Structures are given as structure tokens and as C-alpha cells.
Amino acid sequence: MVETGTKAAGKTLYETGLGSFAQSLAIYGMISLERGFIFTSMILSAVGVFLIERQFFRAACWSLAAAVFAAIGIIHAYDLTPGGVNTRFGFFAAPEFTLSYLLLFVLFLTVGLWAKR
């Protein structure tokens, strides 16, 4: 939406720069969540359902799937280019999200093991 607005004003998001939006918008998060939003929505929904159902091992598996998707660039990875926002594919394309999902995987496994005791 921000990209469309800047194009309507005659500039690209690349020319404007993300820094000008950083003060008032969570622009980095918005763009990251937009990349692969269908997969992200399905994964986060599945994790939420399994947490509500107290099926921590299944939630951990979905978190691991999200880590793999983020690592290869299917979700959350982007590059800002003169042509617009493009999805970045490759090994460790979104390392901060990969690490976050791996930490969730470990957390859910730990809670699952603790709940089984």
C-alpha cells in the first residue's frame, strides 16, 4: 500500500527510502509480512490452533517449517530495488526470521516435553 501511494505521487519507494517512513510506520515489518503472506498466514494460524489445543509438538513442527521457508526466502525476505519491492530467494534470505522461528521451535519443544512430565 505504501509502495502504491509513493508511485501515485510520482516517486518509487526506492527513491523515497524506507528511513523516511521509519518514524511513523513499522515499514520493515509491513513489507516482511507482505512477502509470502499466504504461507505466513497459514503457518501462524496453524501454530495458534495447536497452541490453543496444547499440541506443542505440532506447533513446533509448524515453527520449523516457517524457519525453513524464511531461510530459503519463501516468506519474509525482500530487497528494495528501483523497480519496487522484490522477493529475495536464496540460502538464509531472511536470517532474523529464520532464527526467530527456530527459537519458537525450541521453545515449543521444551514446553511440550515439560507438559508430558
MODELLER restraints for C-alpha pairs under 7 A, 6 or more apart:
rsr = mdl.restraints
at = mdl.atoms
rsr.add(forms.Gaussian(group=physical.xy_distance, feature=features.Distance(at['CA:3:A'], at['CA:12:A']), mean=6.92, stdev=0.5))
rsr.add(forms.Gaussian(group=physical.xy_distance, feature=features.Distance(at['CA:3:A'], at['CA:13:A']), mean=5.56, stdev=0.5))
rsr.add(forms.Gaussian(group=physical.xy_distance, feature=features.Distance(at['CA:6:A'], at['CA:12:A']), mean=5.68, stdev=0.5))
rsr.add(forms.Gaussian(group=physical.xy_distance, feature=features.Distance(at['CA:6:A'], at['CA:13:A']), mean=6.08, stdev=0.5))
rsr.add(forms.Gaussian(group=physical.xy_distance, feature=features.Distance(at['CA:12:A'], at['CA:84:A']), mean=6.89, stdev=0.5))
rsr.add(forms.Gaussian(group=physical.xy_distance, feature=features.Distance(at['CA:13:A'], at['CA:84:A']), mean=6.57, stdev=0.5))
rsr.add(forms.Gaussian(group=physical.xy_distance, feature=features.Distance(at['CA:14:A'], at['CA:80:A']), mean=6.18, stdev=0.5))
rsr.add(forms.Gaussian(group=physical.xy_distance, feature=features.Distance(at['CA:14:A'], at['CA:81:A']), mean=5.99, stdev=0.5))
rsr.add(forms.Gaussian(group=physical.xy_distance, feature=features.Distance(at['CA:14:A'], at['CA:82:A']), mean=5.29, stdev=0.5))
rsr.add(forms.Gaussian(group=physical.xy_distance, feature=features.Distance(at['CA:14:A'], at['CA:84:A']), mean=6.65, stdev=0.5))
rsr.add(forms.Gaussian(group=physical.xy_distance, feature=features.Distance(at['CA:21:A'], at['CA:27:A']), mean=6.42, stdev=0.5))
rsr.add(forms.Gaussian(group=physical.xy_distance, feature=features.Distance(at['CA:32:A'], at['CA:76:A']), mean=4.30, stdev=0.5))
rsr.add(forms.Gaussian(group=physical.xy_distance, feature=features.Distance(at['CA:32:A'], at['CA:77:A']), mean=6.29, stdev=0.5))
rsr.add(forms.Gaussian(group=physical.xy_distance, feature=features.Distance(at['CA:32:A'], at['CA:78:A']), mean=6.87, stdev=0.5))
rsr.add(forms.Gaussian(group=physical.xy_distance, feature=features.Distance(at['CA:33:A'], at['CA:76:A']), mean=5.73, stdev=0.5))
rsr.add(forms.Gaussian(group=physical.xy_distance, feature=features.Distance(at['CA:35:A'], at['CA:75:A']), mean=5.41, stdev=0.5))
rsr.add(forms.Gaussian(group=physical.xy_distance, feature=features.Distance(at['CA:35:A'], at['CA:76:A']), mean=5.01, stdev=0.5))
rsr.add(forms.Gaussian(group=physical.xy_distance, feature=features.Distance(at['CA:35:A'], at['CA:77:A']), mean=6.53, stdev=0.5))
rsr.add(forms.Gaussian(group=physical.xy_distance, feature=features.Distance(at['CA:35:A'], at['CA:78:A']), mean=6.99, stdev=0.5))
rsr.add(forms.Gaussian(group=physical.xy_distance, feature=features.Distance(at['CA:35:A'], at['CA:87:A']), mean=6.65, stdev=0.5))
rsr.add(forms.Gaussian(group=physical.xy_distance, feature=features.Distance(at['CA:36:A'], at['CA:74:A']), mean=5.99, stdev=0.5))
rsr.add(forms.Gaussian(group=physical.xy_distance, feature=features.Distance(at['CA:36:A'], at['CA:75:A']), mean=4.48, stdev=0.5))
rsr.add(forms.Gaussian(group=physical.xy_distance, feature=features.Distance(at['CA:36:A'], at['CA:76:A']), mean=6.57, stdev=0.5))
rsr.add(forms.Gaussian(group=physical.xy_distance, feature=features.Distance(at['CA:40:A'], at['CA:75:A']), mean=6.60, stdev=0.5))
rsr.add(forms.Gaussian(group=physical.xy_distance, feature=features.Distance(at['CA:43:A'], at['CA:62:A']), mean=6.24, stdev=0.5))
rsr.add(forms.Gaussian(group=physical.xy_distance, feature=features.Distance(at['CA:43:A'], at['CA:66:A']), mean=6.71, stdev=0.5))
rsr.add(forms.Gaussian(group=physical.xy_distance, feature=features.Distance(at['CA:47:A'], at['CA:59:A']), mean=4.68, stdev=0.5))
rsr.add(forms.Gaussian(group=physical.xy_distance, feature=features.Distance(at['CA:47:A'], at['CA:62:A']), mean=6.17, stdev=0.5))
rsr.add(forms.Gaussian(group=physical.xy_distance, feature=features.Distance(at['CA:50:A'], at['CA:56:A']), mean=6.50, stdev=0.5))
rsr.add(forms.Gaussian(group=physical.xy_distance, feature=features.Distance(at['CA:50:A'], at['CA:58:A']), mean=6.38, stdev=0.5))
rsr.add(forms.Gaussian(group=physical.xy_distance, feature=features.Distance(at['CA:50:A'], at['CA:59:A']), mean=5.36, stdev=0.5))
rsr.add(forms.Gaussian(group=physical.xy_distance, feature=features.Distance(at['CA:51:A'], at['CA:59:A']), mean=6.33, stdev=0.5))
rsr.add(forms.Gaussian(group=physical.xy_distance, feature=features.Distance(at['CA:56:A'], at['CA:108:A']), mean=5.36, stdev=0.5))
rsr.add(forms.Gaussian(group=physical.xy_distance, feature=features.Distance(at['CA:56:A'], at['CA:109:A']), mean=6.54, stdev=0.5))
rsr.add(forms.Gaussian(group=physical.xy_distance, feature=features.Distance(at['CA:56:A'], at['CA:111:A']), mean=6.81, stdev=0.5))
rsr.add(forms.Gaussian(group=physical.xy_distance, feature=features.Distance(at['CA:56:A'], at['CA:112:A']), mean=4.91, stdev=0.5))
rsr.add(forms.Gaussian(group=physical.xy_distance, feature=features.Distance(at['CA:57:A'], at['CA:108:A']), mean=6.56, stdev=0.5))
rsr.add(forms.Gaussian(group=physical.xy_distance, feature=features.Distance(at['CA:57:A'], at['CA:109:A']), mean=5.85, stdev=0.5))
rsr.add(forms.Gaussian(group=physical.xy_distance, feature=features.Distance(at['CA:57:A'], at['CA:112:A']), mean=5.92, stdev=0.5))
rsr.add(forms.Gaussian(group=physical.xy_distance, feature=features.Distance(at['CA:59:A'], at['CA:108:A']), mean=6.66, stdev=0.5))
rsr.add(forms.Gaussian(group=physical.xy_distance, feature=features.Distance(at['CA:60:A'], at['CA:105:A']), mean=4.50, stdev=0.5))
rsr.add(forms.Gaussian(group=physical.xy_distance, feature=features.Distance(at['CA:60:A'], at['CA:108:A']), mean=5.15, stdev=0.5))
rsr.add(forms.Gaussian(group=physical.xy_distance, feature=features.Distance(at['CA:60:A'], at['CA:109:A']), mean=5.95, stdev=0.5))
rsr.add(forms.Gaussian(group=physical.xy_distance, feature=features.Distance(at['CA:63:A'], at['CA:101:A']), mean=5.43, stdev=0.5))
rsr.add(forms.Gaussian(group=physical.xy_distance, feature=features.Distance(at['CA:63:A'], at['CA:102:A']), mean=6.81, stdev=0.5))
rsr.add(forms.Gaussian(group=physical.xy_distance, feature=features.Distance(at['CA:63:A'], at['CA:104:A']), mean=6.29, stdev=0.5))
rsr.add(forms.Gaussian(group=physical.xy_distance, feature=features.Distance(at['CA:63:A'], at['CA:105:A']), mean=5.25, stdev=0.5))
rsr.add(forms.Gaussian(group=physical.xy_distance, feature=features.Distance(at['CA:64:A'], at['CA:101:A']), mean=6.53, stdev=0.5))
rsr.add(forms.Gaussian(group=physical.xy_distance, feature=features.Distance(at['CA:64:A'], at['CA:102:A']), mean=6.16, stdev=0.5))
rsr.add(forms.Gaussian(group=physical.xy_distance, feature=features.Distance(at['CA:64:A'], at['CA:105:A']), mean=5.78, stdev=0.5))
rsr.add(forms.Gaussian(group=physical.xy_distance, feature=features.Distance(at['CA:66:A'], at['CA:101:A']), mean=6.32, stdev=0.5))
rsr.add(forms.Gaussian(group=physical.xy_distance, feature=features.Distance(at['CA:67:A'], at['CA:98:A']), mean=4.48, stdev=0.5))
rsr.add(forms.Gaussian(group=physical.xy_distance, feature=features.Distance(at['CA:67:A'], at['CA:101:A']), mean=4.98, stdev=0.5))
rsr.add(forms.Gaussian(group=physical.xy_distance, feature=features.Distance(at['CA:67:A'], at['CA:102:A']), mean=5.88, stdev=0.5))
rsr.add(forms.Gaussian(group=physical.xy_distance, feature=features.Distance(at['CA:69:A'], at['CA:75:A']), mean=5.81, stdev=0.5))
rsr.add(forms.Gaussian(group=physical.xy_distance, feature=features.Distance(at['CA:70:A'], at['CA:76:A']), mean=6.09, stdev=0.5))
rsr.add(forms.Gaussian(group=physical.xy_distance, feature=features.Distance(at['CA:70:A'], at['CA:77:A']), mean=6.91, stdev=0.5))
rsr.add(forms.Gaussian(group=physical.xy_distance, feature=features.Distance(at['CA:70:A'], at['CA:93:A']), mean=6.76, stdev=0.5))
rsr.add(forms.Gaussian(group=physical.xy_distance, feature=features.Distance(at['CA:70:A'], at['CA:94:A']), mean=5.53, stdev=0.5))
rsr.add(forms.Gaussian(group=physical.xy_distance, feature=features.Distance(at['CA:70:A'], at['CA:97:A']), mean=6.19, stdev=0.5))
rsr.add(forms.Gaussian(group=physical.xy_distance, feature=features.Distance(at['CA:70:A'], at['CA:98:A']), mean=5.33, stdev=0.5))
rsr.add(forms.Gaussian(group=physical.xy_distance, feature=features.Distance(at['CA:71:A'], at['CA:91:A']), mean=5.94, stdev=0.5))
rsr.add(forms.Gaussian(group=physical.xy_distance, feature=features.Distance(at['CA:71:A'], at['CA:92:A']), mean=4.27, stdev=0.5))
rsr.add(forms.Gaussian(group=physical.xy_distance, feature=features.Distance(at['CA:71:A'], at['CA:93:A']), mean=5.45, stdev=0.5))
rsr.add(forms.Gaussian(group=physical.xy_distance, feature=features.Distance(at['CA:71:A'], at['CA:94:A']), mean=5.76, stdev=0.5))
rsr.add(forms.Gaussian(group=physical.xy_distance, feature=features.Distance(at['CA:71:A'], at['CA:95:A']), mean=6.36, stdev=0.5))
rsr.add(forms.Gaussian(group=physical.xy_distance, feature=features.Distance(at['CA:71:A'], at['CA:98:A']), mean=5.47, stdev=0.5))
rsr.add(forms.Gaussian(group=physical.xy_distance, feature=features.Distance(at['CA:72:A'], at['CA:89:A']), mean=5.78, stdev=0.5))
rsr.add(forms.Gaussian(group=physical.xy_distance, feature=features.Distance(at['CA:72:A'], at['CA:90:A']), mean=5.03, stdev=0.5))
rsr.add(forms.Gaussian(group=physical.xy_distance, feature=features.Distance(at['CA:72:A'], at['CA:91:A']), mean=5.08, stdev=0.5))
rsr.add(forms.Gaussian(group=physical.xy_distance, feature=features.Distance(at['CA:72:A'], at['CA:92:A']), mean=5.84, stdev=0.5))
rsr.add(forms.Gaussian(group=physical.xy_distance, feature=features.Distance(at['CA:72:A'], at['CA:93:A']), mean=5.65, stdev=0.5))
rsr.add(forms.Gaussian(group=physical.xy_distance, feature=features.Distance(at['CA:73:A'], at['CA:88:A']), mean=5.75, stdev=0.5))
rsr.add(forms.Gaussian(group=physical.xy_distance, feature=features.Distance(at['CA:73:A'], at['CA:89:A']), mean=4.33, stdev=0.5))
rsr.add(forms.Gaussian(group=physical.xy_distance, feature=features.Distance(at['CA:73:A'], at['CA:90:A']), mean=6.01, stdev=0.5))
rsr.add(forms.Gaussian(group=physical.xy_distance, feature=features.Distance(at['CA:73:A'], at['CA:93:A']), mean=4.97, stdev=0.5))
rsr.add(forms.Gaussian(group=physical.xy_distance, feature=features.Distance(at['CA:73:A'], at['CA:94:A']), mean=6.40, stdev=0.5))
rsr.add(forms.Gaussian(group=physical.xy_distance, feature=features.Distance(at['CA:74:A'], at['CA:89:A']), mean=6.88, stdev=0.5))
rsr.add(forms.Gaussian(group=physical.xy_distance, feature=features.Distance(at['CA:76:A'], at['CA:94:A']), mean=6.29, stdev=0.5))
rsr.add(forms.Gaussian(group=physical.xy_distance, feature=features.Distance(at['CA:77:A'], at['CA:87:A']), mean=5.81, stdev=0.5))
rsr.add(forms.Gaussian(group=physical.xy_distance, feature=features.Distance(at['CA:77:A'], at['CA:88:A']), mean=5.22, stdev=0.5))
rsr.add(forms.Gaussian(group=physical.xy_distance, feature=features.Distance(at['CA:77:A'], at['CA:93:A']), mean=5.62, stdev=0.5))
rsr.add(forms.Gaussian(group=physical.xy_distance, feature=features.Distance(at['CA:77:A'], at['CA:94:A']), mean=4.94, stdev=0.5))
rsr.add(forms.Gaussian(group=physical.xy_distance, feature=features.Distance(at['CA:78:A'], at['CA:85:A']), mean=6.52, stdev=0.5))
rsr.add(forms.Gaussian(group=physical.xy_distance, feature=features.Distance(at['CA:78:A'], at['CA:86:A']), mean=5.46, stdev=0.5))
rsr.add(forms.Gaussian(group=physical.xy_distance, feature=features.Distance(at['CA:78:A'], at['CA:87:A']), mean=4.36, stdev=0.5))
rsr.add(forms.Gaussian(group=physical.xy_distance, feature=features.Distance(at['CA:78:A'], at['CA:88:A']), mean=4.77, stdev=0.5))
rsr.add(forms.Gaussian(group=physical.xy_distance, feature=features.Distance(at['CA:79:A'], at['CA:85:A']), mean=5.81, stdev=0.5))
rsr.add(forms.Gaussian(group=physical.xy_distance, feature=features.Distance(at['CA:79:A'], at['CA:86:A']), mean=5.27, stdev=0.5))
rsr.add(forms.Gaussian(group=physical.xy_distance, feature=features.Distance(at['CA:79:A'], at['CA:87:A']), mean=6.25, stdev=0.5))
rsr.add(forms.Gaussian(group=physical.xy_distance, feature=features.Distance(at['CA:79:A'], at['CA:88:A']), mean=5.95, stdev=0.5))
rsr.add(forms.Gaussian(group=physical.xy_distance, feature=features.Distance(at['CA:80:A'], at['CA:86:A']), mean=6.39, stdev=0.5))
